[in-house]
Amino acid sequence: MSEVLRLSAQQDRRLRAGHLWIYSNEVDTAATPLKAFTPGQAVQIENAQGKWLGLGYVNPNSLICARVVSRDRAVALDESLFVHRIKVALSLRERLYAQPYYRLLFGEADGVPGVVVDRYGDYLVLQLTTAGMDVLREAIVAALVKVLKPLGIVLRNDSATRELEGLTRYVELAYGDMPDSVAVEEGGCRFEVSPSLGQKTGWFYDQAANRDAFVPFVAGRRVLDVCSYVGAWSVRAARAGATQVTAVDASAQALDQVRHHAAMNGCEDRVTCVQGDAFHALRDLRTQRERYDVVVLDPPAFIKRKKDMKEGTLAYRRLNEAALALLERDGLLVTASCSFHMHRDELLRTVQQAARHSDRSLQLLKQGQQSPDHPIHPAIPETAYLKAFFMRVLPTL
């Protein structure tokens, strides 16, 4: 039987509404001192009156000191639980995707807080970001092997969020073999990514649905892809009939991959690369009097913490102003933010401010979010992080 973690009076409201996180200031530390627990220890969570709320795990060294994993008293934190959760998650992905390229497990939204799994056909990339799931590493790997029978699983435990949990950062083969590169197929295009060395887990599946929505806008158009990474937007645009695509990224290695992917998909003659910081590259393109029919902005998160709001919002505005300056009179701006702390309405307001400063008018044609393999938990706003707007850009009306 797991130890009990008791909440203070009136601190169970969020959990009863469906959230899964417990903050250290919500715990009755007189009744259940946090220092008495070891990082990752399983706990039975109770409210101040002793009513059972759920089974979870605790980390006394983290601001989010506990997370609920199940509200079923019959459940244990073991391999069988993960087998069940993986099967439930897999049933959704197999309904949505014809091929096995997607995010298989998305943390809290799939009932496995602290676990992310991306699937590349027969290969899996596993990321554990909390002490509770780190303790259960072997059970998680065993469950993945049992359900999916992959050829290899690599642990990408190099996320900075692990340090918030007091965990070390490393990359390690957890099962089978893992090649230097694995295939990804999206929208009829083929790509290759490195599960061990690429950004995050190698591929940004969360933007796939937005790239699907973007494709119908590009035939016969000149496209600028800013923060291109390895070229998902660029190559899909070129394959969809864009006359010319320019990919901009600060990483020379990423741009080498853009060129490789363009060649793999038979569109290398229409894809060119510009290496440099996004702001500097856009300034230089404007100096060169370059103009585009479509501009895609898919930057990294400018707002990682609440205290970054002012500076990060300014960065989003400046980036959108620079993009607007390069668009033709009737152009399309696809602008995205993966900053959870920037709400959708705030991003839209920031893009509108950029348009007014640039003396342009906007029409919002389509709104996007993360792909459905990154499901949103309605009680956990933190799971809804990606915003995308498809904006028609016109002269001032």
Order of alpha helices (4+ residues) and beta strands (2+ residues): beta-alpha-beta-beta-beta-beta-alpha-beta-beta-beta-alpha-alpha-beta-alpha-beta-beta-beta-alpha-beta-alpha-beta-alpha-beta-alpha-beta-alpha-beta-alpha-beta-beta
